[in-house]
Amino acid sequence: MVMNDEQLLRFSRQIMLPEMDVIGQQKLLNSSVLIIGMGGLGCPAAMYLAAAGVGRITIADDDFVEVSNLQRQIAHSHSNLGELKVKSAEDALKGLNADVEITAIKERLEGALLEEAVRHVDVVVDCCDNFITRFAVNDSCLRHSKPLVSGAAIRMEGQVAVFDSREADSPCYHCLYQDGNQDESCATNGVMSPVVGIIGSMQAMEAIKLISNIGRPLRGRLLLFDASTSQWREMRLLKDPKCRVCGSN
């Protein structure tokens, strides 16, 4: 699909960036992204990807909008209470960019459904809130050689990283987390609303970099944010040769 005059005007502020240009914007228009979870991270990630011009976005979540979500899940509003999150989010994304093609999956992504969803996209953005799903998404991305943008936020802290099995020396999510603490959730520990916005926006930025081939994506790097001090830290991530998922042993 070639951009029309309206799209050239809509995305002109990005196109004027020398590293982006028309070529990079066209790559976004022709791309497809899977976003897993339409909560605190998924909402800003999806909204910025739609606004930036990604052509096809698949959103997946089996949950419904509750009043406790409205503090941080900015794609949903009071009028959406009781609706499926994917329906509420689809309406919000279409409001930002009527040209974006949205596929809404109102089921929990697992098994064959997860495999099918991952297989047909260019980038996977993991915005879920549990380790079981994160590990399953990581495994599927490895099987289908799809780059994975992973984010998490809790309390006053957040993190984002890119795991890209297309690069031989790239670690996978399981290299970082051998086991998951199932008790770490916003429901039990709380979260400051702007933190999820910051991390979700960073996930959108990393997806755009991967798609448009600009900048230096967070491959092999973990970015940590502490909202209480407004400080960022970066950790280098190494591939674990003994990793049971991506290792050689």
C-alpha positions in Angstrom: 0.0 0.0 0.0 1.3 3.4 -1.0 0.6 6.5 1.2 -2.0 8.9 -0.1 -1.8 12.7 0.2 -3.7 12.7 3.5 -1.4 10.2 5.0 1.7 12.1 3.8 0.3 15.2 5.6 -0.8 13.2 8.7 2.6 11.7 9.2 4.6 14.7 7.9 6.3 15.4 11.3 7.8 11.9 11.3 8.6 11.9 7.6 10.7 15.0 8.0 13.0 13.2 10.4 16.1 12.3 8.2 16.4 8.8 9.7 12.7 8.1 9.0 11.8 9.8 5.7 9.1 8.5 3.4 10.8 5.0 3.2 10.6 4.5 7.0 7.0 5.7 7.1 6.0 3.4 4.3 7.5 0.5 6.2 5.3 1.3 9.2 2.2 1.5 6.9 3.1 -2.0 5.5 3.8 -3.5 8.8 1.8 -5.6 11.3 2.1 -5.7 15.1 0.6 -8.0 17.7 0.0 -6.4 21.1 -0.8 -8.8 23.9 -2.8 -7.2 26.7 -4.9 -4.0 26.6 -4.1 -2.8 30.1 -1.8 -0.2 31.4 1.1 -1.0 29.0 -0.9 -2.1 26.0 -3.1 1.0 25.8 -0.4 3.6 25.3 1.7 1.2 23.1 -1.3 0.5 20.8 -2.3 4.2 20.7 1.1 5.4 19.7 1.6 2.7 17.2 -1.8 3.5 15.6 -1.1 7.2 15.7 2.4 6.7 14.2 1.0 4.9 11.2 1.4 1.1 11.7 -0.9 -0.4 9.1 -2.2 -3.5 10.9 -2.5 -4.0 14.6 -3.7 -7.2 16.3 -4.8 -6.6 19.9 -5.5 -9.5 22.3 -7.2 -9.5 25.7 -10.0 -11.5 27.2 -10.8 -9.1 30.0 -13.5 -6.4 30.5 -13.1 -2.8 31.5 -13.5 -2.2 35.2 -13.5 1.1 37.1 -10.1 0.3 38.7 -8.6 0.2 35.2 -9.4 3.8 34.4 -6.6 5.2 36.6 -4.0 4.0 34.1 -5.5 2.3 31.0 -6.0 5.3 28.9 -7.7 3.7 25.8 -10.8 3.1 28.0 -13.2 5.6 29.5 -16.1 5.6 32.0 -18.5 4.9 29.1 -16.7 1.7 28.3 -17.2 0.1 31.7 -18.3 -3.5 31.3 -17.1 -3.7 27.6 -14.5 -6.0 26.4 -11.1 -4.2 26.5 -10.4 -5.1 22.9 -13.6 -3.5 21.8 -13.0 -0.4 23.8 -9.4 -0.2 22.5 -10.4 -0.8 18.9 -12.7 2.2 19.0 -10.0 4.4 20.6 -7.4 3.3 18.0 -9.8 3.9 15.1 -10.5 7.4 16.5 -6.8 8.2 16.3 -6.3 6.7 12.8 -9.2 5.6 10.8 -6.9 3.9 8.3 -5.4 1.4 10.7 -6.6 -2.2 10.3 -7.5 -3.7 13.7 -7.9 -7.3 14.5 -9.4 -7.8 18.0 -8.9 -11.2 19.7 -11.2 -11.5 22.7 -9.7 -14.7 24.0 -6.6 -15.4 26.1 -3.7 -16.1 23.7 -2.4 -19.6 24.3 -1.7 -22.8 22.3 -2.6 -22.8 18.6 -4.3 -19.3 18.9 -1.0 -17.8 20.1 1.0 -19.5 17.5 -1.3 -18.3 14.7 -1.3 -14.7 16.0 2.5 -14.6 16.2 3.1 -16.2 12.9 1.4 -13.5 10.9 3.0 -10.3 12.3 6.3 -8.5 12.0 6.7 -7.5 15.7 5.2 -8.8 19.0 4.7 -6.3 21.8 4.1 -8.2 25.1 2.1 -6.1 27.5 0.6 -8.9 29.6 0.8 -9.1 33.4 1.8 -12.7 34.2 4.9 -14.9 33.8 3.0 -17.8 32.3 1.9 -15.8 29.3 5.3 -14.0 29.0 7.1 -17.3 28.8 4.7 -18.7 26.3 5.0 -15.6 24.1 8.8 -15.8 24.3 8.7 -19.4 23.2 6.4 -18.7 20.3 8.5 -15.7 19.1 11.6 -17.9 19.1 9.8 -20.6 17.1 8.7 -18.1 14.4 11.8 -15.8 14.6 9.8 -12.7 15.5 11.3 -9.8 17.5 9.7 -9.4 20.9 9.3 -6.1 22.7 8.8 -6.9 26.4 7.7 -4.4 29.1 6.6 -4.5 32.7 5.7 -2.0 35.4 4.8 -2.2 39.0 4.7 0.2 42.0 7.1 3.0 40.9 9.3 0.9 38.6 9.3 -0.2 35.0 11.4 -2.0 32.5 11.6 -2.6 28.8 13.8 -4.8 26.6 13.9 -6.3 23.1 14.5 -10.0 22.5 15.3 -10.7 18.8 16.1 -14.3 17.9 17.0 -13.2 14.3 20.3 -12.1 15.9 22.4 -15.2 16.8 23.7 -13.7 20.0 20.4 -12.2 21.3 19.2 -13.6 24.6 15.5 -14.6 25.0 13.2 -13.6 27.8 13.9 -16.9 29.6 17.6 -16.0 29.7 16.6 -13.1 31.9 14.0 -14.8 34.0 14.5 -18.5 34.8 11.4 -18.5 37.0 8.6 -16.1 37.6 7.1 -14.7 40.8 3.4 -15.2 40.2 2.5 -12.8 43.1 4.0 -9.7 41.5 1.0 -7.9 40.0 -0.6 -4.4 40.0 -3.6 -5.8 41.8 -1.6 -6.8 44.8 1.3 -4.3 44.7 -0.1 -1.2 43.1 1.3 0.9 40.3 1.7 4.6 39.6 -0.3 5.5 36.5 2.3 7.5 34.5 4.8 4.7 34.9 2.8 2.4 32.7 2.4 5.2 30.2 6.2 5.7 30.1 7.0 2.0 29.6 4.2 1.4 27.1 5.4 4.4 25.1 8.9 3.1 25.1 7.6 -0.3 23.8 5.9 1.5 21.0 9.2 3.3 20.2 11.1 0.1 20.2 8.6 -1.5 17.8 8.8 1.5 15.4 12.7 1.2 15.5 12.5 -2.5 14.6 10.0 -2.0 11.8 11.6 1.1 10.2 15.2 0.0 10.8 16.1 3.2 12.5 18.2 3.9 15.6 19.5 1.3 18.0 16.8 -1.0 19.4 17.2 -2.5 22.9 18.5 -5.8 21.7 20.5 -7.5 24.4 19.8 -4.5 26.8 17.4 -4.1 29.7 16.3 -0.5 30.4 15.1 0.0 34.0 13.1 3.1 35.2 12.7 4.3 38.7 10.0 6.9 38.9 10.7 7.8 42.5 14.1 9.3 41.4 13.3 9.8 37.7 16.4 7.8 36.8 17.1 5.2 34.1 19.6 2.4 34.3 20.7 0.1 31.5 21.8 -3.5 32.0 23.5 -5.6 29.3 21.8 -9.0 28.7 23.8 -11.9 27.5 22.5 -15.1 25.9 22.6 -18.0 28.3 24.1 -21.0 26.6 22.4 -23.2 29.1 19.0 -21.6 28.6 16.4 -24.4 28.2 14.5 -22.4 25.6 17.2 -20.8 23.3 20.5 -22.3 24.6 22.6 -24.8 22.7 22.7 -27.3 25.6 
